[in-house]
């Protein structure tokens, strides 16, 4: 039986219109004469979606009872028995109720396809198995229902049902996705603008990868070897040399000239481990590549040009960027055409750009012969020659015959090679001379005399020496590279640690000093600025062993500092980092002091203005009332006297509230707010706040779930936060509307949302409402000092939470308070 075809409609999030599109496609296929049935569809109560089901044949669902709950599932057997041309199957990642043929709906779809039935299905990108961790990191939601990527990639057709994030939020606000009771929580949690934008990008990139794979499969199936320029792909070859940055920037410019161009870089690592490297350069170039939007690759191959071209073809590169060789003309004439010319010859239809740089044609020099091997290794090689040489002569003397001279020569030659491998050149030359003399004295006629009767004897001795020098040169070079590699690894680790310390900002100066002392083996290292020591590590005597002056005027003091010339270059780099850390610390201190002074000045000025204006009004009213009551020449009735007393009492009450707010904001600004966090249910704070403001069901729509976990907060401060937010929301709500207070648990925290349907606040001014003495939109001077939201933020942040302003669906302002769940920080609910 011919297998059915699968068409998948991929969405970035719920509500983008996947099910709607699936039903529209079903109606179109029905109108074309195809036999179409609805195997399963989830309308989620959406009227427009349900209307599209009308007129389509729906296969009745199978009812399964699980844990005393009746669950409706797709009746797979009934669909197969009906055997339509096309089956519409919603929610491909759905988990079936126990009792069915398969655990997952995508397995049901596989059975339908095997039965020759075409299937149109839907799935959200967050249900792709490979993207679970990414989606959880973005949204904080764990997806328990997933579908293997291979199932979706095997579909005959994949389409993205796309909708802009803002349009989806508007649909959600209009009640077209979820019921009204779930809208606020959805907008504040999963359906945030940033979440939707990231999910949309993931969906488009996932489909782009699928299109790329499909193109490769098509070319492989049809035996198409030549390159297709579906898009411009620029590959930069990195050798690890300092010219890499120039090549990357040139490659990025080439890729940017074409719409949708891609940039990639590759470094070919050889198996011999002896090719020259520039420690740290590849790491810096990789970071630059990420900034340029490219991807980094590393491959292994003995033949660098062939490996490079092969990799370029594997990613369908259209252009390769390489650098001009750093070899001189003489070196190129001796060693062959080089990597660049070979790449050009083997690239075929791939364009090759050879970019010049400042290191092109650099000098070439042989490494020095001595100094790479340890003294102990050299002495061991001399001892080996002195011990094994006589022993070998004694063993060979037992088989002394004219025909055994070849064996004797090879045996001594082997000794020379072993000594060269162990100790390098000078022990090898010594072993070669000793072996030549021993061979001539003990095994060449006339015996027991050192004579050179035949020229080839002298040639043999010279060849011994030459072979020893060549082998020792290779050994010395290998040892040099090994030592350089170890040194480079240590230097790279030190610099990475230094960079990480500076980026983390956790006392970067102290971290720099400690890492430097450990890396260079000093017993003590400290930074001195006059009489102040901002950072120190290790121990010191009375006088430091060495000092270095830094450009900032500070002094770097060393104790137990070995004078190692090979460390001076790296030490200069570290000194620059220490000096930069000192400068950064000083600038940070200056900026913090300046900001603290500026903030204090702003608060002081605002307090003075408040005292001169807002505080003076209740004082004046109370004073006038008291003076009138005390006046002997004014006859007051009992009603007038009661009114004056009420005015004085109200004015003094307002004055007490204003002074309390001023004291609170002063404590917040000074950072001396007393916080006593405990685990408490949210309703124990919200209810007293409603009572304090005398708000009832006609004023507030309350939605606090019964299973809401306790929060970690100070009950007094949290009640002040709720009172301030409620008072602000009620004041700005139009007549006849209610303030909504809702809460939900999300990703380790509880969110309390206080929403009104007032005029709202422009997004550009939302941060300003949390500043002291701000009364945006308030023209009534009786509304207070404008400290309510500033205190709410100060109190919330003091309790380890956050507060922010957001839009209310349908218009208005929503204040969102996030507080940690008590159980997530090790505090048990009382």
N, C-alpha and C positions, 0 to 999 in steps of 0.2 A: 504494500500500500504506500502510495506517495505521501511523504511527510508533509504536514501542514506548515504554514508560514506564520512566523511570530512578528507582530508589530508592537513595539513598546513606546508608550508616551511617557517621557521622563520630565519630571517637574522639580523645581528647586525647593518647594515648600508646599504644604497643604494650602488649597485655595487658589492656585494659579489657573485652574480650569482643565485639569487632566481628564477627569470623569466627563465633564461637559463635552470636551473635544472627542472623547471616545464614543459617546452617544451620538454626536453629530456625524461622525464617520460611519457608525452603524446605520443611521438613517440614510446616508448617502449611498452606501453599498446596497441597502434594501431597495432604494429607488432604481438602482442599476440592474436589479433583477437577481441579486445574490440572496441566498437563504441565510438570514441573520437572526440569531437569538441572543438574548441577554442571559448569560449564565449566572452572573452575580454582579450587582452594582450597589454601591454605597452612596446614597444621596445625602446623608448627614442632615436631613431635614431641609435641604435647600430646594425651594420651590422651582426655580428655573431648571435645576438638574432633574427633578422629578418629572417636570413637564415633558422633557425629551424622551423619557422612558415610555410615555404613552404612544401607542401605535407600534411598538416593537414587541415581539413575542418574548415573554419572560418564562424561563424554565423554573418551576417551583423549587424552592430551596428545601434542603434536608434539615430536619430539626433534630438536634442532639441535646440530651439532658446531661449537664455536667455540674456536679455539686449543687443540685437542686435548682439550677438555672438553665432555662431553655435557650439554646444558641442556634441561630440560623446559619447554615453553611451551604456552599455550592454543592448541588447534587451531581457529582461527577458521573455516576452511572447513568443518570437520566439524560445528561447532555450527550454522552456517547451514544445512548440508544436513540436519541433524537437525530444525531449526526447532521448538524447543519453545515453550511459552507463556512460560516464565520461565527465564532463565539466571542462575546464581549465579556471579559473577565477583569473586574476591577481589583486594585490593590494586590499586586503580584507578590509582595513580601508578607502577606497575611499568614498568621499561624492558625491552622485549623483546630477545631475542637476535637478532643479525643473521640475515637470511634470511627473516623473516616479512613479512607484508603491510605492517605498520605498525611504527614505532619504539616507540610507547608503547601500553600496554594501554588507556588511556582512548580512544585512537583505534579500537582493536578494539571497544570498547563502543559507540562512535558507529556503527560499521558494523552491529552487532547491532540497535541501535535503529532504524536506517534499514531493516533487514530486517523490522521489525515484531515483534521479540522484546523482551519486557520483561526488564529487567536489575535485579538487586539486587547492589550492590557495596559495598566498604568503602574507607575512606581515613582516615589520621591527619591532624590539623590541621597538623602540622609539614611535610606534603607540599604544602600549599597554596602556590602560586607567590608570592602577595603577602606571605606571612608568613615567607619564608625568612630574611630579615635579622633579624627579631624573634626567631625561634627560635634562630638562631645566637648572638645576643647573650645569650639566656637560658641555653642549654645548652652553648654552645661547640662544637656539632656542625653541620657543613655538610650540608644535605640536597641530595643530587645528583639524587634522583628527585622530580620535582614534577608537579603537574597544574594547568592554568590554572584560576583561580577561576571563570571564566565557565562552564567545563564542569560544575562542581559546582553552581553557582547555577542552571544551566539544568535541573537535575534536577526531576522532578515531585514528589519527596518527599525531604526531608533530615531525618534523625533523629540526635541525639547519643546515643551509647552512653556513659553516664556512670558513673564509679566514683570514689569518693573517693580522694585521693592516698595516705592511710594504708592503705586497703584494698588498693590496687594494690601497695604495697610489701610488704604481708603476703603477697599472692599470689606475688610475686616471691621472697620469702624461703622460701616453701613449695615452690619449684621448679615452679610451675604456669605460668611464663612462659618462663624460660630454663633451660638445663642448669645443674647445680650449679657447674660451673667458671666460669660467667659471672656468677653471682649477685653476688659481692662487688664486682666492677668496675661492674656495672650500678647497684647501690645507691649506690655512692660517686660515680658520675659522672652519667649521664643521669637516673636515677630518684631523684634527691634530692627531698626533700619540697618544697623551694621551687620547683624546676623543674616538678614535676608540678602544683603549685598554679597556677603561672603559665600552663602549657599548658592546664589545665582552664578557666581564666578566658578565655583567648583563644578556645577552642572555643565556649564559651557566648556570648561577645560576637559572634563571627563569625556564629553562627546567629541571634542577635538581630537583627543587621543584615539578614540574609537575610529574616527574617520581616517586618521593617519595609519592605524593598523589595517583597516580595510583596504586602503590603497596599496600597502605593502603585500597583503595577501593576494590582491588582484594581479599585481606584477609578478609575484612568485608563481601563481597558478598559470599564467599565460607566458611564462618564460621570458619576461621583459627584463633585460639586463641593463639597458641604458637608462640614464638618469632622466626623471621627469621633474621639471621645474614647477611643481605645484606651488611652492613658496620658496623664497630665498633663504638658504641656510648657509651661514658663514661659519667655518671651522677655523679656529686659531690654534696653531701648533706652539705649545709652550715647552721650552727646554729647561726651564728653571733658571735661566739667565736673567740679568737685569733688563734685557730688552723686552721682556714679556709685557710690561705695562704699555709700551708703545704699540706693540702688536694688538693688544686687546682694544685699545682706543681706536686704532685704525679699523679693526674688524667691526666694532660697534657702529662706526660711521657708515661702513659699507652696508651693514644690515639695516640701518635706519633709512637708507635711501629707498627701500621698497616697502610697501605696506605689508605688515604681517611678517617681516623678516625675522629670522631667529639667529641668535648668537650662541655658539658653543666653543669650548676650548678643551683641548686634550693634551695630556702629558704622557709620553711613552716612556715607561720604565724598562730598562734592559735587565736581563737576568744576571749579567756579569757583576753588577754592583760597582763597577770601577769608573763609570762615566762621570764626568765632572758635574757637580751640583752646586747651587748657590743656596745655602741654608736660609730658610725663612722667606726667600723670594716667592716660592710657589704659594705659600700661605697668604702673603700680601696680594699676589695676583688673583688668587681665588676670591678674596674679599672684594677686590675691585670688580671682578667678573659678576659677582652677585649684585653689586650696585648698578652695573650696566644691564642687568636683567638677563644674563646668560647662564648657561649650565656648564658645570665642570665635570670632566671625565678623565679617568686614568686607566691606561691599558698597559699590558706587559708584552714585550716582543723583542727578540734579538735583532731583527732587521727593522730599524726605526722607520725608514721611508716606506717600506711595504706595509708595516703595521699602521702607519698614519693614513696611507691611501685606503687601505682596507676598512679602517674605521670610518673614514669620510664617506665611503660608499654605503656603509651599514646605516648611517643616519641620513642618507640622501643629501649630503652636503652639495651645494652648488658652487661654493668657492672655498679655497683654502688660503689662509694667510700665514706665511712663514717669514722668518727674518733672514737677512743677509748673513752669511757665515762669518764668524768671528776669526776665522783662520787667515793667515797671510797667504799671499800668492805662492810663496815657496812651500808652505805647508800643504796647500791644496795640490800643488804639482806632485808632492811626494806621496800623499795619502789618497789620491783619487778624486772623483768628481764631487763627493760630499753629499749630504742629505738633501739640500735644496735642489740640486740638479737632478737627483734621482727621483724626487717627488714630482718634479715637472715632467720627467720622462714617463712616469707610471700613472699620472693623474688622468690621462685620457680626456674625457669631455668635461672634467671639473676644472674650472678656472683657478689658477694659482697666482697669488699676489706675493711678490718678494719685496719686503719692506726693509729699507735701510734704517740704521740706527747708529747711535754714537759709539757702540762697541764693535761695529763692523770692521773686519780686517785687523782685529787687535793682534798684538804681538804674541808670539808663542815661545815658550822656554821650557827646557827640560827641568824637572824637579831636581833639587840637589840630592846627592846620593846618601849622605850621612844624616844622622840625627833622627831617623824614624823608628829604629829598633832600640829596645831598652838595653842598658848596659849588661844586665844579667843574661839576656838572650845572646848577646855577642860573645860574652865569656863562655857560655855553655857551648856555643859552636866551636870555639877554639879548643875547649876541653874534649869535645866530640872528635875533632880531627886528631888530637894528640893521643887519645885512647883507642879509638876504632882503627886509626891508620896502622899502627903496629900490629894490632890484633888481626886485621885483614891480611897484612903481609905474612903473618905467621900461618894463617889458614891456607893462603894460596901457595905457600912453600911446599905443602904436602902433595900438590898435584903439579909440580914443576916439570913441564915438558915443553919442547919447542912448539907443539901444536896448541898449547893452552894459553899462549900469549894473548889471544883475542879475549878470552875470559878474564884474564888479569886486567887488561886495559878497561873492559866494561865495568869490572868490579870497582876499580879506582875511580872511574868516571861517576859511578853511582854514589860513591862516598862524597865526591866533590859536590854533586847536586844536593845531597841531603844536608851537607854543611851549609850550602848556600841558602837552602830553604829555612834553616834554623837561624842563622846569624847574619845573613847578608853578605856584602862584598868582601870585606877584609878577611874574615875567617875562610871564605871560599877560595880567595886567592892563595892564602896560606895552605889550605888543603890541596889545591891544585899543584903548587910547587912541591909540596911534600910528597904527593902521589907520583908526580913525574920523576922525582929523584929516586923514590923507592922502587918504581918500576924499572928504571935504568940500572939501579944498583943490584937488585936481587933477581931480575928476570930477563935481562937483555945481555947477550954476550958482548964483551967479556964480563962475567959475573963479578960482583963485589968491587966494581970500579965504576966511577961516574965518568963516562966518556960519551962523546957525540961523534960516533963513526959514520952514522947515516944522517943525512939532512932531515929525513922524516921524523927522527927522534925529536929534533928541536921543534918541528912543526906540531908534533903531538903535544909537547909541553905548552906551546903557545895556544893550541886549541883548548887544552885544559883550562888555561887561564881565561880565555875568551868566553867559554861556556860558563865558567863560574861567575864572571862579571855580568853576563846577560841574565842568568837566573837570579843573581842577587839584585839586579836592577828591578826585575819584576817583583821580587819579594819586598824590596824597599818601597816600591811604588804602592803595592797592595797595603803594606803596613801604614804608609803615609795616608792613604785614602781611608783606611779603617779608623785611624786616629782622628782624621779630619771629620769623619762622619760622626764619631762619638762626641767630638767637641761641638760640632754643629748642632747635634741633638740637644746637648746640654744648654748651649746658648739659646736655641729656639725655645726650649722649655722655660728658661729664665725670662726671655722677652715676652713669651705668652703669659707667664705668670704676672709679670710687671704690668702688661697691658690690661689683663683681667683685673688686677688690683685697682688700677686707675679708673677703669670703667665702672667697677662696682661701687666705688666711692666710699668704701668702708675703711676709713683711715688709710688712704692710699700711701701716704708718706711712710707710715710705720711698716706697712707691708713691703714697700720697696726696700727699706733698710734691712729688714729681716731676710728677705729673699736674697739680697745682694751679699750679705754676710755669709749665708749658708752656701751660696754658689761659688764664691771665691775663697772660701776656707779661712776667713778672718776670725779671730777670736772676739773682736769687738768692732762695731761700726756705729757712728752717731753723727747727727747733724747738729751743728751749733750756729746759732744766730746771736752773736754777742754773748750775753750770759744765759741765754735761753737755749735749752736743748729740746727741740720739738719732737725728735724721734731718736731712739737708741736701741741697740741690740747687742747682746754679748757682754763681755767684761773688759774693763780698762784698768791700766795701771795709773801712775801719777801723770805720765806724759804719753800722748799717742805716738805710735811708731811713725806715722806718716799723715800728712794733711793735704787736702786739695781744696782750692778756693773755687766756689761756684759763681756764675755770673750774677746771681741775685745778691751776692755779698755774704752768703752763708759759707760755712766751712765744713767739709766732710772729713772726719777724723777716723783713722784706721788703727786698730791694734792687732799685733801679730800678722802684719801684712807682708806676705812673701813678694819679692820683686820679680814678677813673672811678666816678661815683655809681651807674651802672647795674650795676656789678659787685658792689656791696656786699651786696646781698641774697643772691646765690649764694655769695659769699665767706663770709658768716656760716654758711651751711649746711655749707660745706667745713670751716670752723673747728670746728664741732660734731663732724664726722666725725673730724677729727684729734684732738680732745680725747677722743673715744670710743676711738680706736685707742690713744692713750696709756694710758688707763685699762685697756683690755683687755690691753695688753702688761704693765702692772704686775700686774694680777690673775693673768695667766698665769704670770708669773715667780714670784709668790708661791705659786701653786698647785703649780707644778713643784718649787719648793724645799721646800714642805711635804710633798709626796708623796715626794720623794727622802729627806728626813729621816725620814719615817715608815717608808719601806721599809728604810732603813738601820737604824733602830731595831728593826724586826721581825726583820731578818736577824741583827743583833747579839744580840738576845735569844735567838733560836733557836739561834745558834751557841753561846752561853753555856750554854743548856740542854743542847745536844748534848754539849758538852765535859764538863758536869757529870754526864751520865747515860750516853750511848752510848759516848763515848770512854773513860770511866773503866772500863767493864767489860773491854775487852781489855787495858788497862793493868794492871788488878788481876789478871787471870788470868796474864798474862805475868810480872808481879812475883812472884806467889805461886809459880809454877813455878820461877823462878830462885832464890828464897830457899830453896825445898825442896832444890834441887840443891846449893846451897852449904852447907846445914846439916851440921855435922860429927857431930851426935848422932843422925842418922837414917840407918839402913842401907837402901839402895835396891838392888833387883835391877836387872839390865840392862833388863828389860821396863819396870819402873817409870821408870827413867831415860829410856828412849826415849819413853815416853808423856808425861813432863813436857816434854821437849824439843819434842815435836810440838805440845803445848798452847801453849808459848811461841811457837813459830814461827807457828802458826795465829793466835794473838792479835795478834802483831806484824803479820802480813799484813792482818788485819782493820783494825788501827789505820792502816796505810799507806793502805788503800782509803778509810777514813773521812776521813782528813786530806786525801787527794787530792780527794775530793768537796767537802769544805769549801772548799778553795782554788779549785776550779773554779766553785762557785756564787758565791764572793766576786768572782771575775773577771767573771762574767756580770752580777752585780748592779752592779758598778762600771763596766761598759761597756768593759772593756779586754781583751776576748776576742780573741786573735790568730787570724785566719782566713786560710787560703791556699787559695782555690778553684781547682780544676782540673777538666778534663773527664775523667770516669771512668765505666766501666761499673758498674752497680749490683752485679753479682755479685762484683766484686773486693772489695767491702766486706762483703757478706752472708756469704760463705763463711768469711772469717777470724773473723767474729762468732760463727758456729756452732761453729767449732773452739775458740774461747776458752771458750765455755760448755759444750763437750763435748756438743753436741746432735747427734743423728743422725736418720735417716729415721723412726724410731719416735716421735720427739719433735716433729718439724717437718714439715709438708707444704709443700714449696717449689714455687712457680709463678712463675718468672721467664722471660718470653718471650725467645726468642733474638734477635728483632729490636728489642728495647727500646733506645731511643736513650740515649747517655751523659748523665749529669747533671752540673751544675756544683756542686761541693761540695768541702769539705776532707776528704780521706780519713780522717784521724785522728779528726776530730770526728764524721763520719758513722758511723764504726765504733762510737764510743762511744754514739751515739744508738741504733743497731740493737741493740747489746748490752743497753742499759738496757731497751729495749722488749721484747726477747725474754725477758730475765730476769723482767721483771714479768709477761709473759703466761704463762710456764711456771709461775711461782709460784702463779698464780691458776687454772690449768687443773685440772679434776677428773682424777682418776686414770683412765687408759685413753683419754684424748683427746689430740689433737695440736694444736699451734699452727700456724695457716696463715699463711704469708708469701707474698704475691702482689704483683705490680707491673703497672702498665699506663701507657701514655702517653695524656695527655688535655689538649687545649687548651694546648699550649705547655709542659706540665710532666709530670713523671713522678710517679706516686703509688705509694708503698710502703705496703702494708697489713699490719699484724701483728694477727691476730685470734685470740682465745681463746674458749672456751666456759665461762668461769667465771661468777660471780654478776653481773658487770657493775657499772655505776655509775649511779645515778639521774641524769637529765639535768640537774637543778638543781645537782648537785655536780661536774659534769665539769670546770668551770674550776678548781675547787679542787685537783684532783689535780696540776695543774701548778705549784702553789705550793710553795716549799721547806718541808721538814720536815712534809709531809703523808703520812700512812699510812692512807688510808681503807680500812677493811676488814681491816687488818693488826693483829692483837693480839699478834703475836710480836715481841718486842723484838730478836730476832736478824736481822730483815729489813733493818736499816740505818737511816739517818737520814731516809728519805723524800725523798731528793734526786734519785732517778733520773729521774723524769718532768720535774722542774724543769730539770735539766741538759739533758734531751733537747729541751725547748722552747727553752732558751737557745741551745744549739748550733745547732738547726735554723734559728731566726730569724737567728742570726748569719751563716748561710750563704745568707740570702735566701729561705728556704723557710718553710713553715707546718706546724704539727702540730695535730691535733684528735682528739677522741674521738668514736666513733660506735657504734651498736649492731651486734652481730654477728647475722646472720640465725640464728634458732633459739636465741638467748640468748648473752650474753657481751659482751665489749668489743673493739672494733677501733680500733687507733691508726693514723691516716692521716697519713703524712708526704708533703708535696708539695715537690718541688725543681724548679728550672727546668731545661729541656733545654739542654745546652751549645750546640748549634747555634743556638738562638733568641736567644742573647746574644752571638754573634760569637766563641765559643770553639770551636776545632776539637778533636775528640776525639783523644786521643793513641793 
